[in-house]
Amino acid sequence: MTFNYFIEYYSAMTSADPRQLDSVFSALGDPVRLAIVESLSANVSGQATVNDLASLFPISLQAVSRHIKVLEAAGVVAQERDGRHRPVSLVQRNRR
């Protein structure tokens, strides 16, 4: 069982673009950004507004927005426009 998991992990890592992996790991290296991703993954609806996420941290709304932009540039989260609201959600990826 462990051997099969290793083969699947290895094939997924070798087929991915190293620059993309660097940007994802760099984005998740910050504790606030990691907490944002954890919060989104724990949320039942899978999305939250910037104000909802900002209420979790003792930092400004602008700082949370910057963290979300970094996660968005790395392809970890996406923001849609829903009228005046801009919900943030995790990007769904297909597992091979």
RODREN-445392 format. One record per residue (C-alpha): residue number from 1; x negated, y negated, z negated. Coordinates in steps of 0.05 Angstrom, whole numbers. Layout:
+-----+--------+--------+--------+
! num !     px !     py !     pz !
+-----+--------+--------+--------+
! NUM !      X !      Y !      Z !
...
+-----+--------+--------+--------+
This chain:
+-----+--------+--------+--------+
! num !     px !     py !     pz !
+-----+--------+--------+--------+
!   1 !      0 !      0 !      0 !
!   2 !    -55 !    -50 !    -18 !
!   3 !    -93 !    -33 !     45 !
!   4 !    -32 !    -48 !     89 !
!   5 !    -22 !   -115 !     54 !
!   6 !    -95 !   -132 !     67 !
!   7 !    -88 !   -117 !    141 !
!   8 !    -25 !   -160 !    147 !
!   9 !    -59 !   -217 !    108 !
!  10 !   -122 !   -212 !    150 !
!  11 !    -85 !   -213 !    216 !
!  12 !    -43 !   -272 !    195 !
!  13 !   -105 !   -311 !    173 !
!  14 !   -145 !   -296 !    236 !
!  15 !    -88 !   -316 !    283 !
!  16 !    -77 !   -384 !    248 !
!  17 !   -114 !   -446 !    269 !
!  18 !   -169 !   -461 !    218 !
!  19 !   -156 !   -536 !    221 !
!  20 !    -83 !   -525 !    204 !
!  21 !   -102 !   -481 !    146 !
!  22 !   -151 !   -534 !    121 !
!  23 !    -97 !   -588 !    123 !
!  24 !    -46 !   -543 !     86 !
!  25 !    -96 !   -523 !     32 !
!  26 !   -119 !   -595 !     25 !
!  27 !    -47 !   -620 !     18 !
!  28 !    -31 !   -567 !    -34 !
!  29 !    -95 !   -582 !    -73 !
!  30 !    -64 !   -641 !   -107 !
!  31 !    -23 !   -623 !   -169 !
!  32 !     34 !   -672 !   -153 !
!  33 !     42 !   -645 !    -82 !
!  34 !     40 !   -574 !   -107 !
!  35 !     94 !   -591 !   -158 !
!  36 !    136 !   -623 !   -102 !
!  37 !    132 !   -558 !    -62 !
!  38 !    149 !   -516 !   -124 !
!  39 !    208 !   -561 !   -139 !
!  40 !    234 !   -555 !    -67 !
!  41 !    226 !   -479 !    -68 !
!  42 !    263 !   -473 !   -134 !
!  43 !    320 !   -517 !   -111 !
!  44 !    382 !   -477 !    -90 !
!  45 !    397 !   -522 !    -30 !
!  46 !    323 !   -522 !    -10 !
!  47 !    322 !   -597 !     -3 !
!  48 !    318 !   -660 !    -46 !
!  49 !    315 !   -735 !    -36 !
!  50 !    253 !   -775 !    -50 !
!  51 !    289 !   -806 !   -111 !
!  52 !    303 !   -736 !   -138 !
!  53 !    230 !   -717 !   -131 !
!  54 !    205 !   -782 !   -159 !
!  55 !    245 !   -772 !   -222 !
!  56 !    202 !   -712 !   -238 !
!  57 !    136 !   -751 !   -243 !
!  58 !    110 !   -812 !   -281 !
!  59 !     88 !   -845 !   -216 !
!  60 !    120 !   -896 !   -170 !
!  61 !    170 !   -881 !   -115 !
!  62 !    118 !   -906 !    -65 !
!  63 !     66 !   -857 !    -91 !
!  64 !    115 !   -799 !    -84 !
!  65 !    131 !   -822 !    -13 !
!  66 !     57 !   -821 !      4 !
!  67 !     50 !   -750 !    -24 !
!  68 !    109 !   -729 !     19 !
!  69 !     77 !   -759 !     81 !
!  70 !     14 !   -718 !     68 !
!  71 !     55 !   -655 !     61 !
!  72 !     94 !   -673 !    124 !
!  73 !     30 !   -684 !    164 !
!  74 !      5 !   -615 !    141 !
!  75 !     70 !   -583 !    165 !
!  76 !     92 !   -561 !     96 !
!  77 !    155 !   -604 !     90 !
!  78 !    201 !   -641 !    137 !
!  79 !    245 !   -702 !    129 !
!  80 !    310 !   -711 !    165 !
!  81 !    353 !   -773 !    170 !
!  82 !    423 !   -766 !    143 !
!  83 !    453 !   -835 !    145 !
!  84 !    416 !   -874 !     91 !
!  85 !    389 !   -811 !     58 !
!  86 !    325 !   -777 !     79 !
!  87 !    326 !   -707 !     49 !
!  88 !    260 !   -670 !     44 !
!  89 !    258 !   -595 !     56 !
!  90 !    207 !   -541 !     63 !
!  91 !    188 !   -521 !    134 !
!  92 !    210 !   -449 !    147 !
!  93 !    157 !   -406 !    180 !
!  94 !    166 !   -337 !    210 !
!  95 !    126 !   -283 !    177 !
!  96 !     92 !   -235 !    224 !
+-----+--------+--------+--------+
